[in-house]
Amino acid sequence: EFTCEYDPSAYSAYTALGLARLTDRIAGEFIRKATVGEIELVNEEDRQAILTLHDTTAEVAYRPAYRLLQDSAEKYPDRIALIAVDRTLSYRELNEEANAVGSVLRGYGAGPETIVAVLADRDSYAYVMREGVLKSGGAFMPVDPEYPEERIRFILEDSGAKLLLTTAKVTERRKAFLQALQAEGITVIRAEEAAASGSRENPAAEVPPEALAYVIYTSGSTGKPKGVMLTQKNLVNYADDNGKNYETLTYTEKGTVSAAIAAFTFDVSITEEFVPFAHGMTNVLATREQMMDAAQMCDLMVRNHVDVINGTPSYYMNMIEIEAFAPAVRGLKAIDIGAEAFPPALFEKLRALNPDLYIVNTYGPTEATVSCTLKEVTRSDDITIGGPLANVTMATMDRNGKLQPLGAMGELVIMGDGVGRGYIGREDLNRKNFITLLGKRAYRSGDLVRIREDGDIEFHGRMDDQVKLRGLRVELGEIQNVIGTYPGVRACTVIVAHGETDYLAAYFTADEKVDIAALREHISRYLTAYMVPQAYLQLDVMPVTANGKVDKKALPAIEIT
């Protein structure tokens, strides 16, 4: 007896496989009552196809993560490593100050598995502190010095961190709070004093590959923030410049001077720090004021000959509309876009300003070491997230956790050396999200994708962006993709708004005033009626968070039109 229950995610797999295989599998394997969701329609041939689709295997010689900077300092001691608001440091100077901070931390007991909180402003000491923690053998944990006391306390308590590195400026601003932390058993260390007093000799400490390298706490938009643990091996594999690590090669083959604009609590800051420093590039660290002002940011980039930069689509869609920023784009050789869906309009605008610009779209959750896929964008009508980076493999699962064949829409599962250790103290989530698949350590991303047989991966938004509206399943990402194809639209986001009844609300920015009726008609040509938003609002600028992503909480309320 066989009972079929409709599951949209499973249905994609079945249609991809064909009815014949489903019939064969039912007849051959099921003599009891079952549901369609229990059937795994993947055979050994499918498994091998998944494992061999992308050739990502690369030899990465392990070295402790503190060696990434240290080895560059030995090769290029007098080369400029960092240009910051307070000073410029050579590789020798940055490495020696990090050594000194590391030696002081070791004096306080830091070593492998020690988590050290780093409260840093956007000046040179941010990198001195982060690199210094690695020199001690420990793991750095970035904490925004402007966070509320309650949030900082939670992070310290949740992580178990007893050492806190910061600067004199931050100490002065948060004096009473830091004194209270000290009274509660937290050791507060000033970076300037440590850099001046510690040993400047290179450490030779053995740090195992599975030891922690850094911990990043998520935004905590729902529930309590989660501390994501990444290892030394994760970081070293990511920053290596082998021929399969295309994001690192975007920096090393295209540029010599990079700009850093990501918040230190955002994992893109890992790319901005470790990729340039591991390969002898110059890193230009922008202040918060410079990042938010197009003229100041342009001056910083042009004056320092920045030729490669990273960032979110929302950030660049806002900046590129300001004429004062145009010279900065024209001076670039490569731009690395990630953390959000890549809008087609952004590609067209970048190419219009700089026809020779090398544009890449990257994807990756914090749990999988910043980025795990990359695609060079050469056209606006087929933007994917590409394929995996070195020593990373991809597969998809259906909503029942069953492996799917290539071509089926499902949840992206990331396997291999980029997968982190898990969440601090959250064994429930670790068991759910960090699994073993095809014999490899894996992370369930919660993102909806399709892995095409040509190797490219189509991104279709978050699994939790699939909402139910009046009993019907709606993919918010699919709606956003369609809106993004309307002429002139630069960026958009769609949410479920709440009123007497729930409805879809669309927010967008565009080159000129958009006729809402025409936009609605355009959407209706591609989507079924219940997926067409009922409310629309054109914005001058899309609000963004400190991490450069769309700030949905800041969107104004709009009513059905």
C-alpha positions in Angstrom: 0.0 0.0 0.0 1.4 3.4 -1.0 0.2 6.8 0.2 1.3 9.9 -1.7 1.4 13.2 0.1 2.3 16.3 -2.0 5.4 18.1 -1.0 6.5 21.0 -3.3 10.2 20.6 -2.6 10.1 16.9 -3.1 8.0 17.4 -6.3 10.9 19.2 -8.0 13.1 16.2 -7.4 10.5 13.8 -8.7 9.9 15.7 -11.9 13.7 16.0 -12.4 14.2 12.3 -12.1 11.2 11.3 -14.1 8.1 9.3 -13.2 9.8 6.0 -14.4 12.4 6.1 -11.6 9.8 6.9 -9.0 7.7 4.0 -10.1 10.7 1.7 -10.1 11.8 2.8 -6.6 8.3 2.4 -5.2 7.9 -1.1 -6.7 11.4 -2.3 -5.8 11.8 -1.0 -2.2 8.4 -0.3 -0.6 6.1 -3.0 0.6 4.8 -1.0 3.6 2.8 2.1 3.8 5.0 5.2 3.2 4.8 8.8 2.3 6.6 10.4 -0.7 8.7 12.4 1.7 10.3 9.2 3.0 11.6 8.1 -0.3 15.2 9.1 -1.3 15.3 9.1 -5.1 19.1 9.1 -5.2 21.1 6.1 -6.3 24.9 5.5 -6.3 25.2 7.1 -9.7 23.6 10.2 -8.5 25.9 10.4 -5.4 28.9 10.1 -7.6 27.6 12.8 -9.9 27.2 15.2 -7.0 30.7 14.4 -5.7 32.4 14.8 -9.1 30.4 17.7 -10.6 32.9 20.3 -9.2 36.6 19.6 -9.2 37.6 21.5 -6.0 40.2 19.3 -4.4 43.4 21.3 -3.7 46.4 20.7 -1.5 46.6 23.3 1.2 49.6 22.9 3.4 48.5 23.6 7.0 50.1 26.3 9.0 48.6 28.1 12.1 46.5 31.1 11.0 49.0 33.5 12.7 51.4 32.5 10.0 49.3 34.1 7.3 50.5 37.6 8.3 53.9 36.4 9.7 55.0 34.7 6.5 54.1 37.8 4.5 56.2 39.9 6.9 59.2 37.7 6.3 58.8 38.1 2.5 57.8 41.8 2.4 59.0 43.4 5.6 59.1 47.0 4.3 56.0 46.8 2.1 53.0 48.8 3.4 50.5 46.4 5.0 47.9 48.8 6.4 46.7 52.3 5.8 44.4 53.4 8.5 43.0 56.7 9.9 45.5 56.9 12.7 48.7 55.6 11.0 50.3 53.5 8.2 52.1 50.3 9.1 54.6 48.1 7.2 54.3 44.4 7.3 57.2 44.3 9.8 55.6 46.9 12.1 52.1 45.2 12.0 53.6 41.8 12.6 55.8 42.9 15.4 53.0 44.7 17.2 50.8 41.6 16.8 53.6 39.5 18.2 53.8 41.8 21.2 50.1 41.6 21.9 50.2 37.9 21.5 53.0 37.5 24.0 51.1 39.6 26.6 48.0 37.5 26.1 50.0 34.3 26.6 51.1 35.8 29.9 47.4 35.9 30.9 47.0 32.3 30.0 45.8 32.6 26.4 46.4 29.6 24.1 44.6 27.2 21.8 40.8 27.2 22.5 41.0 30.5 24.5 38.4 33.0 23.2 39.5 36.6 23.5 36.9 39.4 23.0 38.1 42.3 20.8 36.4 45.7 21.1 37.8 47.6 18.2 37.2 51.0 16.5 38.1 51.3 12.8 41.8 52.1 13.3 45.1 50.3 13.0 44.7 48.6 16.4 41.8 46.6 15.2 44.1 44.4 13.1 46.9 44.5 15.7 44.5 43.1 18.2 42.9 40.4 16.0 46.2 39.3 14.6 47.6 39.4 18.2 45.0 37.0 19.5 46.0 34.5 16.8 49.7 35.0 17.7 48.8 33.8 21.3 47.3 30.7 19.8 43.8 31.7 20.8 40.7 32.8 18.9 39.5 36.4 18.5 35.8 37.3 18.9 34.9 40.7 17.5 32.5 42.8 19.6 31.2 46.2 18.5 32.3 48.7 21.2 29.0 50.5 20.6 26.9 47.5 21.5 24.6 48.0 24.5 25.9 46.7 27.8 23.4 43.8 27.9 24.5 42.5 24.5 28.2 42.6 25.4 27.5 40.9 28.7 25.5 38.2 26.9 28.3 37.5 24.4 31.0 37.4 27.1 29.0 35.1 29.3 27.8 32.9 26.4 31.3 32.4 25.0 33.0 32.1 28.3 35.6 34.7 27.3 37.5 36.1 30.3 40.0 38.2 28.3 39.0 41.4 26.6 41.3 43.4 24.3 40.5 47.0 23.5 42.1 50.5 23.1 42.5 53.5 25.2 39.8 55.4 23.2 37.2 52.7 23.7 38.2 52.4 27.4 37.6 56.1 27.9 34.2 55.9 26.2 33.0 52.8 28.1 35.0 53.4 31.3 32.3 52.6 33.8 31.1 49.6 32.0 34.6 48.1 31.5 35.4 48.7 35.2 32.3 46.8 36.1 33.3 43.9 33.8 36.7 43.9 35.5 35.0 43.7 38.9 33.2 40.7 37.6 36.3 38.8 36.6 37.0 40.0 33.0 40.6 41.0 32.4 40.7 44.1 30.2 43.9 44.6 28.2 44.8 47.8 26.3 46.3 47.1 22.9 48.6 50.1 22.9 50.2 49.1 26.2 50.5 45.5 25.1 52.0 46.4 21.7 54.6 48.5 23.5 55.6 46.1 26.2 55.3 42.6 24.8 58.0 40.5 23.0 58.2 41.3 19.3 59.7 38.0 18.4 57.7 35.7 16.1 55.9 32.9 18.1 56.6 29.3 17.3 53.6 27.9 19.0 52.0 24.7 17.7 48.3 25.3 17.1 46.3 22.3 15.9 44.2 22.6 12.7 40.9 22.0 14.6 41.6 24.7 17.2 39.4 27.8 17.1 40.6 30.8 15.0 37.7 33.2 15.5 34.1 33.4 16.8 31.4 35.6 15.3 28.1 36.2 16.9 25.1 36.5 14.6 22.8 39.5 14.5 20.2 37.8 16.7 17.3 39.2 14.8 15.3 36.3 16.0 16.0 34.9 19.4 19.4 35.2 21.1 22.6 35.7 19.1 24.5 32.6 18.2 28.3 32.3 18.5 29.7 30.6 15.3 33.0 28.9 15.8 35.5 28.7 12.9 38.8 26.8 13.1 42.4 27.4 12.1 42.0 24.9 9.2 38.8 26.7 8.0 40.6 30.0 7.8 43.9 28.8 6.3 42.0 26.8 3.6 39.9 29.9 2.8 42.8 32.3 2.4 45.1 30.0 0.4 45.8 31.1 -3.1 45.7 27.7 -4.8 44.1 27.5 -8.3 40.7 26.5 -6.9 40.3 29.4 -4.5 38.8 31.8 -6.9 37.8 34.5 -4.4 41.4 34.8 -3.1 42.6 34.8 -6.7 40.3 37.7 -7.4 42.4 39.7 -5.0 45.8 38.4 -5.7 45.6 38.2 -9.5 43.6 41.4 -10.1 44.7 43.8 -7.4 47.5 45.1 -5.2 45.6 47.5 -2.9 42.2 46.5 -1.3 39.8 48.5 0.8 38.1 47.3 4.0 34.6 48.5 4.6 32.8 45.6 6.4 31.9 45.9 10.1 34.3 43.9 12.2 31.4 41.8 13.6 30.5 40.8 10.0 32.4 37.9 8.5 33.3 39.7 5.3 35.8 41.5 7.5 37.7 38.1 7.5 38.1 38.3 3.8 39.2 41.9 3.9 41.9 41.2 6.5 43.3 37.7 5.9 43.3 37.5 2.1 45.4 40.7 1.6 47.7 40.1 4.6 48.3 36.5 3.6 49.6 37.6 0.2 51.5 40.9 0.7 48.8 43.3 -0.4 48.1 46.7 1.0 44.9 47.0 3.0 43.1 50.4 3.3 40.8 50.5 6.3 37.9 52.9 5.9 36.3 54.6 8.9 32.6 54.5 9.5 32.3 58.1 8.4 34.2 57.5 5.2 32.2 54.4 4.3 28.9 56.3 4.6 30.0 59.4 2.6 30.5 58.8 -1.1 32.9 61.8 -1.6 35.1 60.7 1.4 35.1 57.1 0.3 36.0 58.0 -3.2 38.8 60.2 -2.0 40.2 57.5 0.2 40.1 54.9 -2.6 41.5 57.2 -5.4 44.2 58.7 -3.1 45.5 55.2 -2.1 45.0 53.5 -5.5 42.5 51.0 -4.3 41.9 48.4 -7.1 39.9 45.7 -5.4 37.0 45.9 -3.0 34.4 43.7 -1.4 30.8 44.6 -0.3 27.1 44.0 -0.4 24.8 44.8 -3.3 22.8 47.2 -1.1 25.8 49.2 -0.3 27.0 49.6 -3.8 23.5 50.2 -5.3 23.3 53.2 -2.9 26.8 54.5 -3.5 26.8 54.1 -7.3 24.0 56.5 -7.7 26.1 59.3 -6.3 28.3 60.9 -9.0 31.0 61.6 -6.5 31.7 57.9 -6.1 32.1 57.2 -9.8 35.9 57.8 -10.0 36.4 55.2 -7.3 34.6 52.6 -9.4 36.6 53.6 -12.5 39.8 53.0 -10.6 38.9 49.4 -9.7 40.2 46.3 -11.4 37.9 43.9 -9.4 34.9 44.0 -7.2 33.7 41.2 -5.0 29.9 41.3 -4.3 28.2 39.0 -1.8 25.9 38.5 1.3 22.8 39.3 -0.7 21.2 38.4 -4.0 23.0 40.2 -6.9 20.6 42.6 -8.7 21.0 42.7 -12.5 20.8 46.5 -12.4 24.0 46.6 -10.4 26.0 44.7 -13.1 24.8 47.1 -15.8 25.7 50.2 -13.7 29.1 48.9 -12.8 29.9 48.0 -16.4 28.7 51.4 -17.6 31.2 53.1 -15.3 34.0 50.6 -15.8 33.7 48.3 -18.9 36.9 46.3 -17.9 35.9 45.7 -14.3 36.1 42.1 -13.1 32.9 41.4 -11.2 32.3 38.4 -9.1 29.3 37.2 -7.2 30.1 35.2 -4.0 27.9 33.3 -1.6 28.5 31.8 1.8 27.1 31.7 5.4 29.3 32.6 8.4 29.1 28.9 9.4 31.0 27.9 6.2 33.9 30.4 6.5 32.7 33.6 4.7 32.4 32.5 1.1 32.1 29.0 -0.4 31.1 29.7 -4.0 32.0 32.3 -6.7 30.9 33.2 -10.1 32.3 35.8 -12.5 29.4 37.9 -13.6 29.5 38.7 -17.4 25.8 39.2 -18.2 22.8 40.4 -16.2 20.3 37.9 -17.4 21.8 34.8 -15.8 23.4 35.7 -12.5 24.2 32.6 -10.4 26.4 32.0 -7.3 28.7 29.8 -9.4 30.4 26.8 -8.0 32.3 25.9 -4.8 35.7 27.0 -3.8 38.7 24.9 -2.8 37.9 21.7 -0.9 34.2 22.5 -0.7 31.4 20.3 -2.1 27.7 21.1 -2.6 24.5 19.1 -2.6 20.8 19.7 -1.9 18.2 18.2 0.4 14.5 18.2 0.4 12.4 19.4 3.3 12.5 15.9 4.8 16.3 15.9 4.9 16.6 13.5 1.9 19.5 13.9 -0.5 18.4 15.1 -3.9 19.8 14.6 -7.4 21.4 17.4 -9.5 18.8 19.7 -10.9 16.3 19.5 -8.1 15.3 22.6 -6.1 16.2 22.2 -2.4 18.1 23.3 0.6 21.8 23.8 -0.1 24.1 21.6 2.0 27.8 22.7 2.2 30.4 20.0 2.7 34.2 20.0 3.2 36.9 22.1 4.7 35.0 25.4 4.9 32.4 24.0 7.4 32.9 25.4 10.9 32.8 23.7 14.2 29.3 24.8 15.2 27.5 27.1 17.6 28.7 27.7 21.1 26.5 25.9 23.6 23.8 25.2 21.1 23.9 21.4 20.8 20.3 21.4 19.6 21.1 23.5 16.6 24.4 21.7 16.1 22.7 18.4 15.7 20.2 19.9 13.3 22.5 22.0 11.1 25.9 20.4 11.3 25.6 16.9 9.9 27.5 14.3 7.9 26.6 13.8 4.3 28.2 11.7 1.7 30.9 10.9 4.2 31.8 14.6 4.7 31.2 17.1 7.5 28.4 19.3 6.3 26.3 22.4 7.1 22.6 22.8 6.2 22.4 26.4 5.0 18.7 27.0 5.0 19.1 28.5 1.5 17.0 27.4 -1.4 19.0 26.6 -4.5 19.2 24.6 -7.7 22.5 22.9 -8.7 22.5 22.8 -12.4 24.2 20.0 -14.4 26.6 22.6 -15.9 27.9 23.2 -12.3 26.4 26.6 -11.7 24.2 27.1 -8.6 21.0 29.2 -8.8 20.2 31.0 -5.6 16.5 31.3 -4.8 16.5 32.9 -1.4 16.1 31.6 2.1 14.1 28.5 2.9 12.4 30.6 5.6 11.6 33.2 2.8 9.0 30.6 1.7 6.0 31.9 3.6 2.4 30.9 3.7 -0.1 33.6 2.7 -3.8 32.7 2.9 -2.8 29.1 2.9 -0.6 29.3 -0.2 3.2 28.9 -0.3 5.0 32.1 -1.5 8.7 32.4 -2.3 9.7 36.0 -1.5 13.1 35.6 -3.3 11.3 34.6 -6.5 9.2 37.7 -6.4 12.2 39.9 -5.7 14.0 38.3 -8.7 11.1 39.3 -11.0 10.9 42.8 -9.7 14.6 43.2 -10.2 14.1 42.5 -14.0 11.9 45.6 -14.4 13.7 48.3 -16.4 15.4 50.8 -14.1 14.9 49.0 -10.8 18.1 49.0 -8.8 17.2 47.1 -5.7 14.2 45.6 -4.1 12.9 43.6 -1.2 9.5 42.0 -0.4 8.0 41.4 3.0 4.8 40.0 4.4 3.0 43.0 5.9 0.4 42.7 8.6 -3.0 44.4 8.6 -6.6 43.2 8.8 -5.2 40.4 6.5 -1.6 39.7 5.7 -0.4 41.0 2.3 2.8 41.3 0.3 4.6 44.6 0.3 7.3 45.5 -2.2 10.0 48.2 -1.7 12.3 49.2 -4.4 14.7 51.9 -5.7 15.0 52.9 -9.3 16.6 55.2 -11.8 13.5 57.2 -12.2 9.9 57.4 -11.1 8.3 54.0 -11.7 4.7 53.6 -12.8 3.3 51.1 -10.2 0.6 49.9 -12.5 3.2 49.0 -15.2 5.4 47.3 -12.6 2.4 45.3 -11.3 1.6 44.3 -14.9 5.2 43.2 -15.5 5.2 41.1 -12.3 1.8 39.5 -13.3 3.4 38.3 -16.6 5.8 36.1 -14.7 4.1 35.2 -11.4 0.8 33.7 -10.5 -1.7 36.2 -9.1 -1.3 35.4 -5.4 2.4 36.1 -5.6 1.9 39.7 -7.0 2.5 42.2 -4.2 -0.5 44.3 -3.1 1.5 47.3 -1.8 4.4 49.2 -3.4 6.8 51.9 -2.3 9.6 53.4 -4.3 12.4 54.6 -2.0 15.3 57.0 -2.7 17.7 54.8 -0.9 17.3 51.3 0.5 18.0 51.3 4.2 20.9 49.1 5.2 22.3 47.6 8.4 25.8 48.1 9.7 26.7 44.9 7.7 25.5 46.5 4.5 22.4 44.3 4.1 18.8 45.5 3.6 17.5 46.6 7.0 13.9 45.3 6.8 13.1 46.7 10.3 13.7 50.3 8.9 11.3 49.9 6.0 8.3 52.2 6.4 4.8 50.8 6.7 2.7 50.9 3.5 -0.9 50.0 2.8 -2.5 48.1 0.0 -2.7 50.1 -3.2 
